[in-house]
């Protein structure tokens, strides 16, 4: 299944597991297991506890997902 076929849902990382696996809580309070996409591994994008992420979920299996994007923490300047 191509990445374009996945339903994209925003969520929050609530648990970090071994091997690039994460537990993500969706806005409807459902939790799913998700792993990092290959592109995020390639460019060494780190995902930590509490990050907002976009998860691609297959319409065939709604319990597993693929982390496609990590959202920036804030759009403004850092603390001064």
N, CA, C and O atoms as a GROMACS GRO file, in nm:
protein
  320
    1UNK      N    1   0.084  -0.117   0.000
    1UNK     CA    2   0.000   0.000   0.000
    1UNK      C    3   0.089   0.123   0.000
    1UNK      O    4   0.184   0.133   0.078
    2UNK      N    5   0.059   0.217  -0.088
    2UNK     CA    6   0.137   0.339  -0.099
    2UNK      C    7   0.106   0.434   0.016
    2UNK      O    8   0.002   0.426   0.081
    3UNK      N    9   0.199   0.524   0.039
    3UNK     CA   10   0.182   0.618   0.149
    3UNK      C   11   0.064   0.712   0.125
    3UNK      O   12   0.004   0.761   0.220
    4UNK      N   13   0.030   0.738  -0.002
    4UNK     CA   14  -0.082   0.826  -0.035
    4UNK      C   15  -0.216   0.763   0.002
    4UNK      O   16  -0.315   0.834   0.018
    5UNK      N   17  -0.222   0.631   0.016
    5UNK     CA   18  -0.346   0.561   0.048
    5UNK      C   19  -0.378   0.562   0.197
    5UNK      O   20  -0.488   0.524   0.237
    6UNK      N   21  -0.285   0.606   0.280
    6UNK     CA   22  -0.305   0.604   0.424
    6UNK      C   23  -0.387   0.725   0.469
    6UNK      O   24  -0.372   0.835   0.416
    7UNK      N   25  -0.474   0.703   0.567
    7UNK     CA   26  -0.548   0.814   0.628
    7UNK      C   27  -0.455   0.883   0.727
    7UNK      O   28  -0.397   0.817   0.813
    8UNK      N   29  -0.440   1.014   0.715
    8UNK     CA   30  -0.349   1.088   0.802
    8UNK      C   31  -0.425   1.148   0.919
    8UNK      O   32  -0.523   1.220   0.902
    9UNK      N   33  -0.377   1.116   1.040
    9UNK     CA   34  -0.439   1.161   1.164
    9UNK      C   35  -0.331   1.218   1.254
    9UNK      O   36  -0.222   1.161   1.265
   10UNK      N   37  -0.359   1.331   1.318
   10UNK     CA   38  -0.265   1.390   1.414
   10UNK      C   39  -0.284   1.326   1.550
   10UNK      O   40  -0.396   1.290   1.588
   11UNK      N   41  -0.175   1.311   1.623
   11UNK     CA   42  -0.181   1.252   1.756
   11UNK      C   43  -0.063   1.296   1.840
   11UNK      O   44   0.020   1.376   1.796
   12UNK      N   45  -0.056   1.244   1.963
   12UNK     CA   46   0.051   1.278   2.057
   12UNK      C   47   0.118   1.149   2.103
   12UNK      O   48   0.051   1.052   2.136
   13UNK      N   49   0.251   1.149   2.104
   13UNK     CA   50   0.327   1.033   2.149
   13UNK      C   51   0.315   1.023   2.301
   13UNK      O   52   0.350   1.116   2.374
   14UNK      N   53   0.266   0.908   2.349
   14UNK     CA   54   0.250   0.891   2.495
   14UNK      C   55   0.345   0.786   2.551
   14UNK      O   56   0.361   0.777   2.673
   15UNK      N   57   0.409   0.706   2.463
   15UNK     CA   58   0.503   0.606   2.512
   15UNK      C   59   0.604   0.577   2.403
   15UNK      O   60   0.570   0.568   2.285
   16UNK      N   61   0.731   0.562   2.442
   16UNK     CA   62   0.839   0.529   2.350
   16UNK      C   63   0.882   0.386   2.376
   16UNK      O   64   0.918   0.351   2.489
   17UNK      N   65   0.878   0.303   2.273
   17UNK     CA   66   0.915   0.163   2.284
   17UNK      C   67   1.045   0.139   2.208
   17UNK      O   68   1.094   0.228   2.140
   18UNK      N   69   1.099   0.021   2.220
   18UNK     CA   70   1.226  -0.012   2.155
   18UNK      C   71   1.208  -0.028   2.004
   18UNK      O   72   1.101  -0.064   1.956
   19UNK      N   73   1.316  -0.002   1.932
   19UNK     CA   74   1.318  -0.028   1.789
   19UNK      C   75   1.241   0.071   1.704
   19UNK      O   76   1.196   0.036   1.595
   20UNK      N   77   1.225   0.194   1.750
   20UNK     CA   78   1.155   0.294   1.671
   20UNK      C   79   1.004   0.279   1.673
   20UNK      O   80   0.935   0.328   1.584
   21UNK      N   81   0.952   0.212   1.774
   21UNK     CA   82   0.807   0.196   1.789
   21UNK      C   83   0.757   0.291   1.897
   21UNK      O   84   0.826   0.318   1.995
   22UNK      N   85   0.636   0.340   1.877
   22UNK     CA   86   0.578   0.438   1.968
   22UNK      C   87   0.431   0.404   1.991
   22UNK      O   88   0.368   0.336   1.910
   23UNK      N   89   0.378   0.452   2.103
   23UNK     CA   90   0.235   0.448   2.128
   23UNK      C   91   0.184   0.590   2.112
   23UNK      O   92   0.234   0.683   2.175
   24UNK      N   93   0.082   0.607   2.027
   24UNK     CA   94   0.031   0.739   1.993
   24UNK      C   95  -0.115   0.746   2.034
   24UNK      O   96  -0.193   0.656   2.006
   25UNK      N   97  -0.152   0.857   2.100
   25UNK     CA   98  -0.291   0.878   2.137
   25UNK      C   99  -0.354   0.973   2.037
   25UNK      O  100  -0.302   1.082   2.013
   26UNK      N  101  -0.466   0.932   1.979
   26UNK     CA  102  -0.536   1.010   1.880
   26UNK      C  103  -0.635   1.104   1.948
   26UNK      O  104  -0.663   1.087   2.067
   27UNK      N  105  -0.688   1.204   1.876
   27UNK     CA  106  -0.782   1.300   1.938
   27UNK      C  107  -0.909   1.236   1.993
   27UNK      O  108  -0.972   1.292   2.082
   28UNK      N  109  -0.948   1.119   1.943
   28UNK     CA  110  -1.068   1.051   1.994
   28UNK      C  111  -1.035   0.959   2.111
   28UNK      O  112  -1.113   0.869   2.142
   29UNK      N  113  -0.919   0.980   2.177
   29UNK     CA  114  -0.871   0.904   2.293
   29UNK      C  115  -0.845   0.757   2.263
   29UNK      O  116  -0.841   0.676   2.355
   30UNK      N  117  -0.827   0.722   2.138
   30UNK     CA  118  -0.788   0.586   2.100
   30UNK      C  119  -0.635   0.583   2.092
   30UNK      O  120  -0.574   0.679   2.044
   31UNK      N  121  -0.574   0.474   2.138
   31UNK     CA  122  -0.429   0.461   2.129
   31UNK      C  123  -0.395   0.357   2.024
   31UNK      O  124  -0.460   0.254   2.013
   32UNK      N  125  -0.291   0.387   1.946
   32UNK     CA  126  -0.244   0.295   1.844
   32UNK      C  127  -0.093   0.282   1.856
   32UNK      O  128  -0.027   0.369   1.912
   33UNK      N  129  -0.040   0.174   1.803
   33UNK     CA  130   0.105   0.159   1.796
   33UNK      C  131   0.150   0.207   1.659
   33UNK      O  132   0.086   0.179   1.558
   34UNK      N  133   0.262   0.278   1.657
   34UNK     CA  134   0.312   0.335   1.532
   34UNK      C  135   0.463   0.321   1.528
   34UNK      O  136   0.530   0.318   1.631
   35UNK      N  137   0.516   0.312   1.406
   35UNK     CA  138   0.661   0.307   1.390
   35UNK      C  139   0.704   0.421   1.299
   35UNK      O  140   0.622   0.479   1.227
   36UNK      N  141   0.833   0.454   1.304
   36UNK     CA  142   0.886   0.563   1.223
   36UNK      C  143   0.890   0.522   1.077
   36UNK      O  144   0.919   0.407   1.045
   37UNK      N  145   0.860   0.617   0.989
   37UNK     CA  146   0.870   0.590   0.847
   37UNK      C  147   1.018   0.587   0.806
   37UNK      O  148   1.104   0.638   0.879
   38UNK      N  149   1.047   0.529   0.695
   38UNK     CA  150   1.184   0.517   0.648
   38UNK      C  151   1.249   0.651   0.621
   38UNK      O  152   1.369   0.667   0.644
   39UNK      N  153   1.172   0.747   0.574
   39UNK     CA  154   1.228   0.879   0.546
   39UNK      C  155   1.268   0.949   0.675
   39UNK      O  156   1.369   1.021   0.677
   40UNK      N  157   1.191   0.929   0.782
   40UNK     CA  158   1.228   0.990   0.910
   40UNK      C  159   1.353   0.925   0.967
   40UNK      O  160   1.435   0.992   1.031
   41UNK      N  161   1.369   0.795   0.946
   41UNK     CA  162   1.492   0.727   0.988
   41UNK      C  163   1.611   0.775   0.906
   41UNK      O  164   1.720   0.795   0.960
   42UNK      N  165   1.590   0.793   0.777
   42UNK     CA  166   1.698   0.834   0.686
   42UNK      C  167   1.756   0.970   0.725
   42UNK      O  168   1.877   0.988   0.723
   43UNK      N  169   1.669   1.063   0.760
   43UNK     CA  170   1.714   1.198   0.792
   43UNK      C  171   1.733   1.220   0.942
   43UNK      O  172   1.748   1.334   0.986
   44UNK      N  173   1.732   1.113   1.021
   44UNK     CA  174   1.760   1.115   1.165
   44UNK      C  175   1.670   1.212   1.240
   44UNK      O  176   1.718   1.289   1.324
   45UNK      N  177   1.540   1.211   1.210
   45UNK     CA  178   1.445   1.295   1.279
   45UNK      C  179   1.405   1.223   1.407
   45UNK      O  180   1.353   1.112   1.404
   46UNK      N  181   1.429   1.288   1.520
   46UNK     CA  182   1.403   1.228   1.650
   46UNK      C  183   1.261   1.259   1.696
   46UNK      O  184   1.214   1.372   1.682
   47UNK      N  185   1.195   1.159   1.750
   47UNK     CA  186   1.063   1.176   1.807
   47UNK      C  187   1.072   1.138   1.954
   47UNK      O  188   1.121   1.030   1.987
   48UNK      N  189   1.026   1.226   2.041
   48UNK     CA  190   1.034   1.201   2.185
   48UNK      C  191   0.895   1.205   2.246
   48UNK      O  192   0.797   1.241   2.180
   49UNK      N  193   0.888   1.169   2.370
   49UNK     CA  194   0.763   1.166   2.445
   49UNK      C  195   0.698   1.304   2.445
   49UNK      O  196   0.764   1.404   2.476
   50UNK      N  197   0.570   1.311   2.412
   50UNK     CA  198   0.496   1.436   2.413
   50UNK      C  199   0.492   1.509   2.279
   50UNK      O  200   0.424   1.610   2.267
   51UNK      N  201   0.563   1.460   2.179
   51UNK     CA  202   0.563   1.525   2.048
   51UNK      C  203   0.429   1.507   1.978
   51UNK      O  204   0.364   1.404   1.990
   52UNK      N  205   0.390   1.611   1.902
   52UNK     CA  206   0.273   1.600   1.815
   52UNK      C  207   0.320   1.544   1.682
   52UNK      O  208   0.416   1.595   1.624
   53UNK      N  209   0.255   1.440   1.633
   53UNK     CA  210   0.296   1.374   1.510
   53UNK      C  211   0.175   1.350   1.420
   53UNK      O  212   0.061   1.350   1.466
   54UNK      N  213   0.203   1.332   1.291
   54UNK     CA  214   0.102   1.289   1.196
   54UNK      C  215   0.125   1.142   1.168
   54UNK      O  216   0.235   1.100   1.132
   55UNK      N  217   0.020   1.064   1.185
   55UNK     CA  218   0.029   0.919   1.171
   55UNK      C  219  -0.053   0.877   1.049
   55UNK      O  220  -0.168   0.918   1.034
   56UNK      N  221   0.006   0.796   0.963
   56UNK     CA  222  -0.067   0.738   0.852
   56UNK      C  223  -0.123   0.603   0.896
   56UNK      O  224  -0.048   0.516   0.939
   57UNK      N  225  -0.256   0.587   0.884
   57UNK     CA  226  -0.323   0.466   0.930
   57UNK      C  227  -0.388   0.398   0.810
   57UNK      O  228  -0.458   0.462   0.732
   58UNK      N  229  -0.366   0.269   0.797
   58UNK     CA  230  -0.427   0.192   0.690
   58UNK      C  231  -0.576   0.173   0.717
   58UNK      O  232  -0.614   0.151   0.832
   59UNK      N  233  -0.659   0.181   0.614
   59UNK     CA  234  -0.802   0.157   0.637
   59UNK      C  235  -0.833   0.011   0.671
   59UNK      O  236  -0.944  -0.019   0.716
   60UNK      N  237  -0.738  -0.079   0.651
   60UNK     CA  238  -0.760  -0.221   0.678
   60UNK      C  239  -0.726  -0.260   0.821
   60UNK      O  240  -0.785  -0.354   0.874
   61UNK      N  241  -0.631  -0.189   0.883
   61UNK     CA  242  -0.591  -0.219   1.021
   61UNK      C  243  -0.575  -0.088   1.096
   61UNK      O  244  -0.474  -0.019   1.082
   62UNK      N  245  -0.673  -0.055   1.177
   62UNK     CA  246  -0.676   0.074   1.245
   62UNK      C  247  -0.597   0.076   1.375
   62UNK      O  248  -0.597   0.177   1.446
   63UNK      N  249  -0.528  -0.034   1.409
   63UNK     CA  250  -0.453  -0.040   1.534
   63UNK      C  251  -0.304  -0.012   1.516
   63UNK      O  252  -0.232   0.004   1.614
   64UNK      N  253  -0.257  -0.006   1.391
   64UNK     CA  254  -0.115   0.017   1.363
   64UNK      C  255  -0.102   0.136   1.269
   64UNK      O  256  -0.188   0.159   1.183
   65UNK      N  257   0.006   0.212   1.286
   65UNK     CA  258   0.027   0.328   1.201
   65UNK      C  259   0.173   0.350   1.169
   65UNK      O  260   0.261   0.279   1.217
   66UNK      N  261   0.197   0.452   1.087
   66UNK     CA  262   0.330   0.489   1.042
   66UNK      C  263   0.346   0.639   1.068
   66UNK      O  264   0.269   0.719   1.015
   67UNK      N  265   0.446   0.677   1.148
   67UNK     CA  266   0.467   0.819   1.178
   67UNK      C  267   0.530   0.884   1.056
   67UNK      O  268   0.641   0.849   1.016
   68UNK      N  269   0.456   0.979   0.997
   68UNK     CA  270   0.499   1.043   0.874
   68UNK      C  271   0.562   1.179   0.895
   68UNK      O  272   0.645   1.222   0.816
   69UNK      N  273   0.522   1.249   1.003
   69UNK     CA  274   0.567   1.386   1.022
   69UNK      C  275   0.568   1.420   1.171
   69UNK      O  276   0.478   1.381   1.246
   70UNK      N  277   0.671   1.494   1.214
   70UNK     CA  278   0.679   1.546   1.351
   70UNK      C  279   0.656   1.695   1.344
   70UNK      O  280   0.725   1.765   1.270
   71UNK      N  281   0.560   1.744   1.421
   71UNK     CA  282   0.526   1.886   1.420
   71UNK      C  283   0.620   1.964   1.509
   71UNK      O  284   0.669   1.912   1.610
   72UNK      N  285   0.647   2.087   1.472
   72UNK     CA  286   0.736   2.172   1.551
   72UNK      C  287   0.667   2.209   1.680
   72UNK      O  288   0.545   2.222   1.684
   73UNK      N  289   0.745   2.227   1.787
   73UNK     CA  290   0.690   2.255   1.920
   73UNK      C  291   0.623   2.391   1.924
   73UNK      O  292   0.514   2.404   1.979
   74UNK      N  293   0.684   2.493   1.868
   74UNK     CA  294   0.626   2.627   1.871
   74UNK      C  295   0.664   2.703   1.747
   74UNK      O  296   0.772   2.681   1.690
   75UNK      N  297   0.578   2.793   1.703
   75UNK     CA  298   0.610   2.868   1.582
   75UNK      C  299   0.684   2.998   1.613
   75UNK      O  300   0.742   3.058   1.523
   76UNK      N  301   0.681   3.041   1.738
   76UNK     CA  302   0.746   3.165   1.776
   76UNK      C  303   0.890   3.143   1.818
   76UNK      O  304   0.939   3.030   1.817
   77UNK      N  305   0.960   3.251   1.853
   77UNK     CA  306   1.099   3.238   1.898
   77UNK      C  307   1.107   3.167   2.032
   77UNK      O  308   1.008   3.159   2.106
   78UNK      N  309   1.223   3.117   2.063
   78UNK     CA  310   1.246   3.044   2.186
   78UNK      C  311   1.241   3.134   2.309
   78UNK      O  312   1.219   3.255   2.296
   79UNK      N  313   1.261   3.077   2.428
   79UNK     CA  314   1.257   3.157   2.550
   79UNK      C  315   1.371   3.257   2.553
   79UNK      O  316   1.482   3.230   2.506
   80UNK      N  317   1.343   3.373   2.609
   80UNK     CA  318   1.448   3.477   2.616
   80UNK      C  319   1.490   3.506   2.757
   80UNK      O  320   1.577   3.590   2.780
   0.00000   0.00000   0.00000
